[in-house]
């Protein structure tokens, strides 16, 4: 498992575990059935998936653009604001 130190938060980030699927969570997600909220759930899932992929892709790259995208994604993922 690859562990790196976050750039400024001091929180260790575990990169390797992000690429492993969480079977139980996926199953729970799809067992909810179809409802009027299905488009919103699909959008939320797509946004989260994009964030995880961005986090993984730019974590170890060293140019300014990659660093900025990684930091923005890191801040979004670690944000405690639940709204």
PyMOL commands that place a pseudoatom at each C-alpha (Angstrom):
pseudoatom trace, name=CA, resn=UNK, resi=1, chain=A, elem=C, hetatm=0, pos=[0.000, 0.000, 0.000]
pseudoatom trace, name=CA, resn=UNK, resi=2, chain=A, elem=C, hetatm=0, pos=[1.407, 3.389, -0.988]
pseudoatom trace, name=CA, resn=UNK, resi=3, chain=A, elem=C, hetatm=0, pos=[1.270, 6.001, 1.730]
pseudoatom trace, name=CA, resn=UNK, resi=4, chain=A, elem=C, hetatm=0, pos=[2.366, 9.578, 1.133]
pseudoatom trace, name=CA, resn=UNK, resi=5, chain=A, elem=C, hetatm=0, pos=[2.286, 12.622, 3.351]
pseudoatom trace, name=CA, resn=UNK, resi=6, chain=A, elem=C, hetatm=0, pos=[-0.231, 15.275, 2.386]
pseudoatom trace, name=CA, resn=UNK, resi=7, chain=A, elem=C, hetatm=0, pos=[1.327, 18.498, 1.060]
pseudoatom trace, name=CA, resn=UNK, resi=8, chain=A, elem=C, hetatm=0, pos=[0.062, 20.860, 3.741]
pseudoatom trace, name=CA, resn=UNK, resi=9, chain=A, elem=C, hetatm=0, pos=[-2.558, 19.199, 5.910]
pseudoatom trace, name=CA, resn=UNK, resi=10, chain=A, elem=C, hetatm=0, pos=[-0.192, 16.813, 7.687]
pseudoatom trace, name=CA, resn=UNK, resi=11, chain=A, elem=C, hetatm=0, pos=[-2.734, 14.039, 7.172]
pseudoatom trace, name=CA, resn=UNK, resi=12, chain=A, elem=C, hetatm=0, pos=[-1.322, 10.835, 5.649]
pseudoatom trace, name=CA, resn=UNK, resi=13, chain=A, elem=C, hetatm=0, pos=[-3.137, 9.787, 2.492]
pseudoatom trace, name=CA, resn=UNK, resi=14, chain=A, elem=C, hetatm=0, pos=[-3.442, 6.151, 1.501]
pseudoatom trace, name=CA, resn=UNK, resi=15, chain=A, elem=C, hetatm=0, pos=[-3.387, 6.062, -2.282]
pseudoatom trace, name=CA, resn=UNK, resi=16, chain=A, elem=C, hetatm=0, pos=[-3.389, 2.307, -2.845]
pseudoatom trace, name=CA, resn=UNK, resi=17, chain=A, elem=C, hetatm=0, pos=[-6.590, 1.651, -0.935]
pseudoatom trace, name=CA, resn=UNK, resi=18, chain=A, elem=C, hetatm=0, pos=[-8.517, 4.144, -3.069]
pseudoatom trace, name=CA, resn=UNK, resi=19, chain=A, elem=C, hetatm=0, pos=[-8.167, 1.918, -6.121]
pseudoatom trace, name=CA, resn=UNK, resi=20, chain=A, elem=C, hetatm=0, pos=[-9.667, -1.115, -4.377]
pseudoatom trace, name=CA, resn=UNK, resi=21, chain=A, elem=C, hetatm=0, pos=[-13.446, -1.384, -4.810]
pseudoatom trace, name=CA, resn=UNK, resi=22, chain=A, elem=C, hetatm=0, pos=[-15.586, -1.395, -1.707]
pseudoatom trace, name=CA, resn=UNK, resi=23, chain=A, elem=C, hetatm=0, pos=[-17.884, -4.262, -2.625]
pseudoatom trace, name=CA, resn=UNK, resi=24, chain=A, elem=C, hetatm=0, pos=[-20.248, -3.835, 0.310]
pseudoatom trace, name=CA, resn=UNK, resi=25, chain=A, elem=C, hetatm=0, pos=[-20.701, -0.113, -0.269]
pseudoatom trace, name=CA, resn=UNK, resi=26, chain=A, elem=C, hetatm=0, pos=[-21.324, -0.662, -3.990]
pseudoatom trace, name=CA, resn=UNK, resi=27, chain=A, elem=C, hetatm=0, pos=[-23.858, -3.377, -3.259]
pseudoatom trace, name=CA, resn=UNK, resi=28, chain=A, elem=C, hetatm=0, pos=[-25.629, -1.203, -0.711]
pseudoatom trace, name=CA, resn=UNK, resi=29, chain=A, elem=C, hetatm=0, pos=[-25.699, 1.626, -3.221]
pseudoatom trace, name=CA, resn=UNK, resi=30, chain=A, elem=C, hetatm=0, pos=[-27.363, -0.448, -5.925]
pseudoatom trace, name=CA, resn=UNK, resi=31, chain=A, elem=C, hetatm=0, pos=[-29.713, -2.299, -3.538]
pseudoatom trace, name=CA, resn=UNK, resi=32, chain=A, elem=C, hetatm=0, pos=[-31.535, 0.953, -2.798]
pseudoatom trace, name=CA, resn=UNK, resi=33, chain=A, elem=C, hetatm=0, pos=[-33.747, 0.373, -5.838]
pseudoatom trace, name=CA, resn=UNK, resi=34, chain=A, elem=C, hetatm=0, pos=[-34.936, 2.894, -8.342]
pseudoatom trace, name=CA, resn=UNK, resi=35, chain=A, elem=C, hetatm=0, pos=[-36.583, 6.051, -7.150]
pseudoatom trace, name=CA, resn=UNK, resi=36, chain=A, elem=C, hetatm=0, pos=[-37.150, 9.621, -8.210]
pseudoatom trace, name=CA, resn=UNK, resi=37, chain=A, elem=C, hetatm=0, pos=[-33.653, 10.415, -6.956]
pseudoatom trace, name=CA, resn=UNK, resi=38, chain=A, elem=C, hetatm=0, pos=[-31.813, 8.056, -9.300]
pseudoatom trace, name=CA, resn=UNK, resi=39, chain=A, elem=C, hetatm=0, pos=[-30.448, 10.875, -11.549]
pseudoatom trace, name=CA, resn=UNK, resi=40, chain=A, elem=C, hetatm=0, pos=[-29.124, 12.740, -8.493]
pseudoatom trace, name=CA, resn=UNK, resi=41, chain=A, elem=C, hetatm=0, pos=[-27.514, 9.575, -7.131]
pseudoatom trace, name=CA, resn=UNK, resi=42, chain=A, elem=C, hetatm=0, pos=[-25.910, 8.878, -10.500]
pseudoatom trace, name=CA, resn=UNK, resi=43, chain=A, elem=C, hetatm=0, pos=[-24.532, 12.415, -10.580]
pseudoatom trace, name=CA, resn=UNK, resi=44, chain=A, elem=C, hetatm=0, pos=[-23.207, 12.168, -7.009]
pseudoatom trace, name=CA, resn=UNK, resi=45, chain=A, elem=C, hetatm=0, pos=[-21.517, 8.873, -7.847]
pseudoatom trace, name=CA, resn=UNK, resi=46, chain=A, elem=C, hetatm=0, pos=[-19.970, 10.338, -11.027]
pseudoatom trace, name=CA, resn=UNK, resi=47, chain=A, elem=C, hetatm=0, pos=[-18.630, 13.383, -9.124]
pseudoatom trace, name=CA, resn=UNK, resi=48, chain=A, elem=C, hetatm=0, pos=[-17.142, 11.192, -6.394]
pseudoatom trace, name=CA, resn=UNK, resi=49, chain=A, elem=C, hetatm=0, pos=[-15.604, 8.815, -8.940]
pseudoatom trace, name=CA, resn=UNK, resi=50, chain=A, elem=C, hetatm=0, pos=[-14.051, 11.756, -10.817]
pseudoatom trace, name=CA, resn=UNK, resi=51, chain=A, elem=C, hetatm=0, pos=[-12.602, 13.123, -7.576]
pseudoatom trace, name=CA, resn=UNK, resi=52, chain=A, elem=C, hetatm=0, pos=[-11.029, 9.780, -6.632]
pseudoatom trace, name=CA, resn=UNK, resi=53, chain=A, elem=C, hetatm=0, pos=[-9.580, 9.343, -10.129]
pseudoatom trace, name=CA, resn=UNK, resi=54, chain=A, elem=C, hetatm=0, pos=[-8.189, 12.903, -10.085]
pseudoatom trace, name=CA, resn=UNK, resi=55, chain=A, elem=C, hetatm=0, pos=[-6.727, 12.345, -6.616]
pseudoatom trace, name=CA, resn=UNK, resi=56, chain=A, elem=C, hetatm=0, pos=[-4.973, 9.174, -7.770]
pseudoatom trace, name=CA, resn=UNK, resi=57, chain=A, elem=C, hetatm=0, pos=[-3.817, 10.552, -11.126]
pseudoatom trace, name=CA, resn=UNK, resi=58, chain=A, elem=C, hetatm=0, pos=[-2.223, 13.748, -9.821]
pseudoatom trace, name=CA, resn=UNK, resi=59, chain=A, elem=C, hetatm=0, pos=[-0.956, 12.566, -6.418]
pseudoatom trace, name=CA, resn=UNK, resi=60, chain=A, elem=C, hetatm=0, pos=[2.585, 11.790, -7.520]
pseudoatom trace, name=CA, resn=UNK, resi=61, chain=A, elem=C, hetatm=0, pos=[2.981, 14.161, -10.474]
pseudoatom trace, name=CA, resn=UNK, resi=62, chain=A, elem=C, hetatm=0, pos=[5.236, 17.128, -9.899]
pseudoatom trace, name=CA, resn=UNK, resi=63, chain=A, elem=C, hetatm=0, pos=[4.240, 19.913, -12.310]
pseudoatom trace, name=CA, resn=UNK, resi=64, chain=A, elem=C, hetatm=0, pos=[2.318, 23.007, -11.214]
pseudoatom trace, name=CA, resn=UNK, resi=65, chain=A, elem=C, hetatm=0, pos=[-0.961, 22.070, -12.939]
pseudoatom trace, name=CA, resn=UNK, resi=66, chain=A, elem=C, hetatm=0, pos=[-1.017, 18.554, -11.448]
pseudoatom trace, name=CA, resn=UNK, resi=67, chain=A, elem=C, hetatm=0, pos=[-0.146, 19.869, -7.996]
pseudoatom trace, name=CA, resn=UNK, resi=68, chain=A, elem=C, hetatm=0, pos=[-2.978, 22.416, -8.140]
pseudoatom trace, name=CA, resn=UNK, resi=69, chain=A, elem=C, hetatm=0, pos=[-5.530, 19.813, -9.250]
pseudoatom trace, name=CA, resn=UNK, resi=70, chain=A, elem=C, hetatm=0, pos=[-4.362, 17.376, -6.578]
pseudoatom trace, name=CA, resn=UNK, resi=71, chain=A, elem=C, hetatm=0, pos=[-4.599, 20.023, -3.831]
pseudoatom trace, name=CA, resn=UNK, resi=72, chain=A, elem=C, hetatm=0, pos=[-8.091, 21.136, -4.919]
pseudoatom trace, name=CA, resn=UNK, resi=73, chain=A, elem=C, hetatm=0, pos=[-9.273, 17.533, -4.969]
pseudoatom trace, name=CA, resn=UNK, resi=74, chain=A, elem=C, hetatm=0, pos=[-7.621, 16.769, -1.631]
pseudoatom trace, name=CA, resn=UNK, resi=75, chain=A, elem=C, hetatm=0, pos=[-9.325, 19.761, -0.015]
pseudoatom trace, name=CA, resn=UNK, resi=76, chain=A, elem=C, hetatm=0, pos=[-12.703, 18.727, -1.467]
pseudoatom trace, name=CA, resn=UNK, resi=77, chain=A, elem=C, hetatm=0, pos=[-12.373, 15.097, -0.319]
pseudoatom trace, name=CA, resn=UNK, resi=78, chain=A, elem=C, hetatm=0, pos=[-11.174, 15.987, 3.197]
pseudoatom trace, name=CA, resn=UNK, resi=79, chain=A, elem=C, hetatm=0, pos=[-13.658, 18.836, 3.714]
pseudoatom trace, name=CA, resn=UNK, resi=80, chain=A, elem=C, hetatm=0, pos=[-15.857, 18.357, 6.798]
pseudoatom trace, name=CA, resn=UNK, resi=81, chain=A, elem=C, hetatm=0, pos=[-18.702, 20.465, 5.403]
pseudoatom trace, name=CA, resn=UNK, resi=82, chain=A, elem=C, hetatm=0, pos=[-21.555, 18.004, 4.833]
pseudoatom trace, name=CA, resn=UNK, resi=83, chain=A, elem=C, hetatm=0, pos=[-23.882, 20.386, 2.979]
for i in range(1, 83): cmd.bond("trace and resi %d" % i, "trace and resi %d" % (i + 1))
show_as sticks, trace
zoom trace
